[in-house]
Amino acid sequence: MPGLPCPMPNRQRQRTSGLRNLAPVLVLVSMATIGCQRWIDPLPGVRIEPTRAVRQEGDFGPDSAYQLLVGAGKLPSPDEATAGWERLLDRFQENPWPAQAPQAVADRQPWSPADYARIRAILDVAAPNLALARQAVAAPDPQVPTVTSIDARIPYVRGARDVTRLLMASAYTKEADPAQVFAELLTCIRFGNILSRGGSVLNHMIDMRTSGMAVEALWRIPTRTDVPAPVLRRTAQELLRIADGVEPYVEAMRGEAHTMLAAFSKAQWPKTRATMGGRLRQQNYGAWLALNCFSFLTGSTRAGMGRDFTHFYQHLVDLAAKPYHEDVACQARNLVGSASFHERGKGLWRKRNPEGLLLARQLTPIHSRYFVMAAERDAMLRGTALYLAILAYEKDTGAPPKALADLVPKYLPRVPLDPFDGKPFRYGVGENAPYASYLWGDVAWGIYSIGSDFSDSGGQASRAASVSTGRNQDIVWIPKPFPKVPPPMPEGGLLGGGL
């Protein structure tokens, strides 16, 4: 009708109404994002994709190192004769394996007849598994399937861990034949190395712990058993080759980036979102609800999480690729600030994707600790190689070398460097051995790494070839056991004693 407004079509009217209803949301988004900055910047040029090709379980044939490792881990179920053998492993460290079965009449003997029989029984039952483990370390293509999901099951890990413990027990029971002992300990280290090639961070942790157990035995056994110089020299050279060939921890970081970024894919996002919110929801439901609302407004979407964590892992991979020196440790700790949500947020609400920042703050201290463990593993492998080479030199010449350079090239191809500062391991001989009259006891020489506190404490430690838990503790190798009872403090204290 003339003079009356023409009514809108229904579709146009619905569109206009939808925009009107959306306007408050757009205003809230604009208000929430004003002044918000991203919590991490990109680091272009850093490769975060795994260097190794992605491998599925079906890619490994029956004679591959992986399938042999899996077969070795299928240990028989313990029976009454073999149950509880794991609890006896620590006893090997202080008490050599008896040449003959102990007698029941002896009082307070380190090995009881029942313990002796239990170790013998488990080694007999597991003999086929140990044979497969030895085949695995000699097989080509030492790698495991690529872990592609944060909740992927890794069923072979527990069995592989038990096999490394059995290899340790087997080595200690062969102490009368040092060549066999050292061969078994090297097998143990190589077997653990297979786990880390393509596996998750968990795989790397088991590899590191395996190396730690084996190098402690490689230090301990020569302190109480006469090991021929050729065996010491060959083992030192092989151990340094192993140290040079271990999977760099940067590959674990790339693998972690691969699985974490996959968690933000369309297929895995719902489960990932539920997992991410679970811990915070239990700690503080109100904070979790507020964070979810704010996160939605400021970009904690699947795409936003994927983008920010790509940048986050660029920084982690870049740090993991560098030698673990003091500046790298500081950067790793401070990458995204505090790990605690309860420290009043500390800028959390002024960042885009605060949920991603919160998750990164939880992950950063974990990864920082893993960086330390990787460097400690490298220090123990290199330091033990150096320790065995010095022992071999001393047996051949009747005296320890005056300088570490004297070991090259007959005993080692080069002097290995302390991974914590890139300098040669500290070496003291004769009166120049730090703490020789105090912590080390009466020793002719000793070497040490400055350790993860990056402080040269002059060889202060309470155990050899082992990472100490106290502050200002170095990683030490000396050619005899540490004194069981600490000697009296030198007059004037440690500083007055010549440090």
C-alpha positions in Angstrom: 0.0 0.0 0.0 1.4 3.5 -0.9 2.9 5.3 2.0 3.5 2.2 4.2 7.0 0.8 4.7 7.8 -2.3 2.8 8.2 -5.3 5.2 11.6 -7.1 5.3 11.8 -10.6 3.9 11.9 -13.2 6.8 15.6 -14.2 6.0 16.8 -10.7 6.1 14.9 -10.0 9.3 16.5 -13.1 10.9 20.0 -12.0 9.9 19.5 -8.5 11.3 18.1 -10.0 14.6 21.1 -12.3 14.8 23.6 -9.5 14.4 21.8 -7.5 17.0 22.0 -10.4 19.4 25.6 -11.0 18.6 26.6 -7.4 19.3 27.0 -7.8 23.1 29.3 -10.7 22.6 31.4 -8.7 20.1 31.6 -5.9 22.6 32.7 -8.2 25.4 35.3 -9.8 23.1 36.7 -6.3 22.2 36.7 -5.2 25.8 38.4 -8.5 26.9 41.1 -8.4 24.3 42.0 -4.7 24.6 45.5 -4.6 26.0 46.0 -8.4 26.0 49.2 -9.6 24.5 50.3 -13.0 23.4 52.3 -14.8 26.1 55.1 -16.1 23.8 56.6 -14.9 20.6 57.4 -17.1 17.6 61.0 -18.2 17.0 61.2 -18.7 13.3 63.8 -21.1 11.8 63.6 -23.7 14.6 62.7 -27.2 13.5 60.2 -28.7 15.9 59.3 -31.7 13.7 61.1 -35.0 14.7 64.2 -35.7 12.8 63.4 -39.4 12.7 60.7 -40.6 10.3 57.4 -41.5 12.0 57.4 -45.3 12.4 54.4 -47.5 13.2 54.7 -50.8 15.0 54.0 -52.7 11.8 57.1 -51.1 10.2 59.4 -53.3 12.3 60.2 -56.8 11.2 60.8 -59.8 13.6 64.6 -59.3 13.6 64.5 -55.6 14.3 65.9 -54.2 17.5 62.4 -53.1 18.5 60.7 -56.5 18.2 63.7 -58.2 19.9 63.3 -55.6 22.7 59.6 -56.4 23.0 60.4 -60.1 23.1 63.0 -59.7 25.8 60.5 -57.8 28.0 58.0 -60.6 28.0 59.4 -62.1 31.2 57.8 -65.1 32.9 55.5 -64.4 35.8 57.4 -64.7 39.1 56.8 -67.8 41.2 57.6 -68.6 44.8 61.3 -69.2 43.9 61.8 -65.9 42.1 59.4 -63.4 43.8 61.0 -60.4 45.3 64.3 -60.5 43.4 64.1 -56.7 42.6 64.6 -55.9 46.3 67.9 -57.6 46.3 69.6 -55.5 43.6 70.9 -52.8 46.0 72.7 -55.4 47.9 75.1 -56.0 45.0 76.5 -52.5 45.4 78.0 -53.0 48.9 78.3 -56.8 48.9 80.1 -58.8 46.1 78.4 -61.9 44.9 79.7 -64.9 46.7 81.7 -67.4 44.6 79.8 -70.3 46.3 76.4 -70.5 47.8 76.4 -69.1 51.3 76.0 -71.5 54.2 73.0 -71.3 56.5 75.1 -71.5 59.6 76.9 -68.1 59.0 75.6 -65.2 61.1 75.0 -61.7 59.7 76.3 -62.7 56.2 75.4 -60.3 53.4 73.8 -63.0 51.2 71.5 -65.6 52.7 71.0 -69.0 51.1 67.4 -68.0 50.2 68.5 -64.7 48.5 71.3 -66.5 46.6 68.9 -69.1 45.4 66.3 -66.4 44.4 68.8 -64.5 42.2 70.1 -67.7 40.6 66.5 -68.8 39.9 65.4 -65.6 38.3 68.5 -65.4 36.1 68.0 -69.0 35.0 64.3 -68.4 34.1 65.1 -65.1 32.3 68.1 -66.4 30.4 66.2 -66.5 27.0 65.1 -62.9 27.6 68.6 -61.7 28.3 69.8 -63.5 25.1 67.1 -61.5 23.2 68.3 -58.3 24.8 71.9 -59.0 23.7 70.6 -59.6 20.1 68.6 -56.4 20.2 71.6 -54.2 20.9 73.5 -55.8 18.0 70.5 -55.5 15.6 70.3 -52.8 12.9 67.8 -50.0 13.1 67.8 -49.4 16.9 64.5 -47.6 17.2 61.0 -47.9 18.7 57.7 -46.8 17.2 57.0 -43.1 17.2 54.7 -41.9 20.0 52.0 -39.7 18.4 49.5 -39.1 21.1 49.8 -37.7 24.7 47.7 -40.6 26.0 49.4 -43.3 23.9 50.0 -46.6 25.6 53.6 -47.8 25.6 53.2 -51.4 26.8 56.8 -52.5 26.2 58.4 -49.9 28.6 57.9 -51.8 31.9 59.3 -55.1 30.5 62.3 -53.3 29.0 62.9 -51.7 32.4 62.9 -55.1 34.1 65.3 -56.5 31.5 67.8 -53.7 32.3 67.6 -54.6 36.0 68.2 -58.3 35.2 71.2 -57.3 33.1 72.6 -55.4 36.1 72.1 -58.5 38.3 73.7 -60.7 35.7 76.7 -58.4 35.5 77.2 -58.3 39.2 77.1 -62.1 39.5 79.9 -62.3 36.9 82.3 -60.1 38.9 84.9 -62.8 39.0 85.3 -62.3 35.2 85.6 -58.5 34.6 85.5 -58.8 30.8 82.0 -60.4 31.1 80.9 -57.9 33.7 81.8 -54.9 31.6 80.3 -56.4 28.4 77.0 -57.0 30.3 77.0 -53.4 31.6 77.6 -52.0 28.2 74.7 -54.1 26.9 72.5 -52.7 29.6 73.3 -49.1 28.5 72.8 -49.9 24.8 69.5 -51.6 25.5 68.2 -48.5 27.3 69.4 -46.4 24.4 67.1 -48.2 22.0 64.1 -47.0 24.1 64.9 -43.3 23.5 65.1 -43.5 19.7 61.6 -42.5 18.6 60.0 -42.8 22.0 58.4 -40.4 24.4 60.0 -38.4 27.2 59.2 -41.4 29.5 61.3 -43.6 27.2 64.2 -41.1 27.6 63.8 -41.1 31.4 64.2 -44.9 31.6 67.2 -44.7 29.3 68.8 -42.1 31.6 68.1 -44.1 34.7 69.5 -47.2 33.1 72.7 -45.4 32.2 73.0 -44.1 35.7 72.8 -47.6 37.2 75.3 -49.0 34.8 77.9 -46.3 35.2 77.7 -46.6 38.9 78.6 -50.3 38.6 81.4 -49.4 36.2 82.9 -47.2 38.9 82.2 -49.5 41.8 83.5 -52.8 40.5 87.1 -51.7 39.8 87.3 -50.3 43.3 87.1 -53.8 44.7 88.1 -56.1 41.8 91.3 -56.3 39.8 90.3 -55.4 36.3 93.0 -55.9 33.6 94.1 -52.7 31.8 93.0 -53.9 28.3 89.5 -54.4 29.6 89.4 -51.0 31.2 90.8 -49.3 28.0 88.4 -51.1 25.6 85.4 -50.3 27.9 86.5 -46.6 28.2 86.7 -46.2 24.5 83.4 -48.0 23.9 81.6 -45.9 26.6 82.8 -42.7 25.0 81.5 -43.9 21.6 78.1 -44.6 23.3 78.1 -41.2 24.9 78.7 -39.6 21.5 75.9 -41.7 20.0 73.1 -41.3 22.5 69.8 -39.8 21.3 70.2 -36.0 21.8 67.6 -34.7 24.2 66.5 -32.2 21.6 64.9 -35.2 19.8 62.8 -36.0 22.9 61.7 -32.3 22.8 60.8 -32.6 19.2 58.8 -35.7 19.9 57.1 -34.0 22.8 56.2 -31.1 20.5 54.8 -33.6 17.9 52.5 -35.3 20.4 51.4 -32.1 22.1 50.5 -30.3 18.9 48.6 -33.3 17.8 46.6 -33.0 20.9 45.2 -29.7 19.6 44.0 -31.3 16.4 40.3 -31.6 15.7 40.3 -35.3 16.5 42.0 -35.0 19.9 40.8 -31.6 21.0 37.7 -32.7 23.1 39.7 -35.2 25.2 42.6 -32.8 25.5 40.4 -30.0 26.7 38.9 -32.3 29.4 42.3 -33.4 30.5 43.7 -29.9 30.7 40.9 -28.6 32.9 40.7 -31.6 35.2 43.5 -30.6 37.6 42.5 -27.0 37.9 38.8 -27.8 38.3 39.7 -30.0 41.3 42.0 -27.4 42.8 39.6 -24.4 42.4 36.3 -24.7 40.6 35.6 -21.0 40.6 39.0 -20.2 39.1 38.5 -22.9 36.5 35.0 -21.5 35.5 36.3 -17.9 35.3 39.3 -19.0 33.3 37.2 -20.9 30.8 34.9 -17.9 30.2 37.8 -15.5 29.9 39.8 -18.0 27.7 36.9 -18.2 25.3 36.9 -14.5 24.9 40.7 -14.1 24.5 41.6 -16.9 22.1 41.9 -20.2 24.0 40.5 -22.0 21.0 41.9 -25.1 19.4 43.6 -23.0 16.7 44.9 -20.5 19.3 46.4 -23.3 21.5 48.0 -24.9 18.5 49.5 -21.6 17.4 50.9 -20.6 20.8 52.2 -24.1 21.6 54.0 -24.2 18.3 55.8 -21.0 19.4 56.3 -22.5 22.9 58.0 -25.6 21.6 60.1 -23.6 19.2 61.7 -22.0 22.2 62.1 -25.4 24.1 63.6 -27.1 21.1 66.0 -24.2 20.6 67.1 -24.5 24.2 67.4 -28.3 24.2 69.7 -28.1 21.1 72.2 -26.0 23.0 74.8 -27.3 25.5 73.2 -27.2 29.0 75.2 -24.3 30.4 74.1 -21.9 33.1 72.5 -19.3 30.7 70.4 -22.0 29.0 69.2 -23.3 32.4 68.2 -19.8 33.3 66.3 -19.2 30.1 64.5 -22.6 30.4 63.3 -21.8 34.0 62.1 -18.3 33.0 60.6 -19.1 29.7 57.0 -18.4 30.7 57.3 -17.3 34.3 55.8 -18.9 37.4 54.3 -22.4 37.3 51.7 -21.6 39.9 48.2 -20.4 39.1 47.6 -19.4 42.8 50.2 -16.7 42.7 47.3 -14.3 41.8 47.7 -15.0 38.1 50.7 -12.7 37.8 49.7 -11.2 34.4 47.6 -14.2 33.4 44.6 -12.1 32.7 46.5 -9.6 30.5 47.5 -12.3 28.0 45.7 -13.8 25.0 45.0 -17.5 25.5 45.6 -17.5 29.3 44.6 -21.1 29.5 47.5 -22.0 27.2 49.9 -19.9 29.4 48.7 -21.7 32.5 49.4 -25.1 30.9 52.8 -23.9 29.7 53.6 -22.7 33.2 52.9 -26.2 34.5 55.0 -27.9 31.8 58.1 -25.6 32.0 59.5 -26.7 35.3 59.0 -30.4 34.3 61.0 -29.8 31.1 63.6 -27.9 32.9 64.2 -30.8 35.2 64.4 -33.2 32.1 67.1 -30.9 30.7 69.1 -31.4 33.9 68.7 -35.2 33.8 69.9 -35.3 30.2 73.0 -33.3 31.0 73.7 -35.5 34.1 73.4 -38.6 31.9 76.0 -37.2 29.5 78.3 -36.2 32.4 78.1 -39.7 33.9 78.8 -41.5 30.6 81.8 -39.2 29.7 83.1 -39.0 33.2 83.0 -42.8 33.7 84.9 -43.3 30.3 87.5 -40.9 31.6 87.7 -42.6 34.9 88.3 -46.1 33.3 90.9 -44.6 31.0 92.9 -43.2 33.9 92.7 -46.6 35.7 94.0 -48.3 32.6 96.9 -45.8 32.3 97.7 -46.3 35.9 97.8 -50.1 35.6 100.0 -49.8 32.5 102.5 -47.3 33.8 102.3 -47.6 37.6 101.2 -44.0 38.1 98.2 -41.9 37.1 98.7 -39.4 34.3 100.0 -36.0 35.2 97.4 -34.4 32.9 94.3 -35.7 31.1 96.0 -34.9 27.8 98.4 -37.9 28.5 95.4 -40.3 27.8 95.2 -39.2 24.2 95.3 -41.1 21.8 96.1 -44.5 23.3 93.4 -44.6 25.9 90.8 -42.1 24.6 90.5 -40.3 21.2 90.1 -37.0 23.1 89.5 -35.6 26.6 85.8 -35.5 27.1 84.2 -32.2 28.3 82.0 -31.5 31.2 78.5 -30.9 29.7 77.7 -28.3 32.4 80.3 -25.8 31.3 82.0 -27.2 28.2 85.4 -27.4 30.0 87.4 -30.5 30.6 86.5 -32.5 33.7 88.3 -31.3 36.8 91.3 -33.6 37.6 93.4 -33.7 40.7 96.4 -35.9 41.3 98.6 -36.3 44.4 98.5 -33.3 46.6 96.5 -31.3 44.0 93.5 -33.6 44.4 90.8 -31.3 45.9 89.5 -32.5 49.3 92.0 -35.4 49.1 92.5 -35.2 52.9 88.9 -34.8 53.7 85.9 -35.9 51.6 87.8 -38.2 49.3 89.9 -39.9 51.9 93.4 -41.1 51.1 93.3 -41.2 47.3 96.0 -40.7 44.6 93.7 -38.9 42.2 90.1 -38.0 41.3 88.0 -36.4 38.7 84.7 -34.6 38.9 82.0 -32.6 37.0 80.7 -29.4 38.5 77.1 -30.6 38.3 73.8 -29.0 37.7 74.3 -26.1 40.1 77.1 -24.9 37.8 79.3 -24.3 40.8 82.8 -25.8 41.2 82.6 -27.2 44.8 86.1 -28.7 44.6 84.8 -32.3 44.3 82.5 -32.1 47.3 80.2 -35.2 47.2 79.3 -38.1 49.3 79.0 -40.7 46.5 80.9 -41.4 43.3 79.7 -41.7 39.8 76.2 -40.7 41.0 74.2 -37.5 41.0 74.0 -36.1 44.5 70.8 -34.6 45.9 72.3 -32.0 48.2 73.3 -28.5 47.3 76.7 -27.7 45.8 77.5 -31.3 45.1 79.7 -32.3 42.2 79.7 -35.6 40.4 82.8 -37.4 41.5 84.9 -40.4 40.5 87.7 -41.7 42.8 89.6 -45.0 42.5 88.3 -46.3 45.9 85.1 -46.4 47.8 84.2 -43.2 49.8 84.9 -43.4 53.5 81.9 -44.9 55.3 82.5 -42.6 58.2 83.2 -39.0 57.2 86.6 -37.9 58.4 87.0 -35.0 60.8 86.6 -31.5 59.5 90.0 -30.1 58.6 91.3 -27.3 60.9 89.8 -24.0 59.7 86.9 -25.6 58.0 86.6 -26.6 54.3 87.7 -23.1 53.1 90.6 -23.1 55.5 91.5 -26.6 54.3 92.7 -25.4 50.9 89.6 -25.0 48.7 
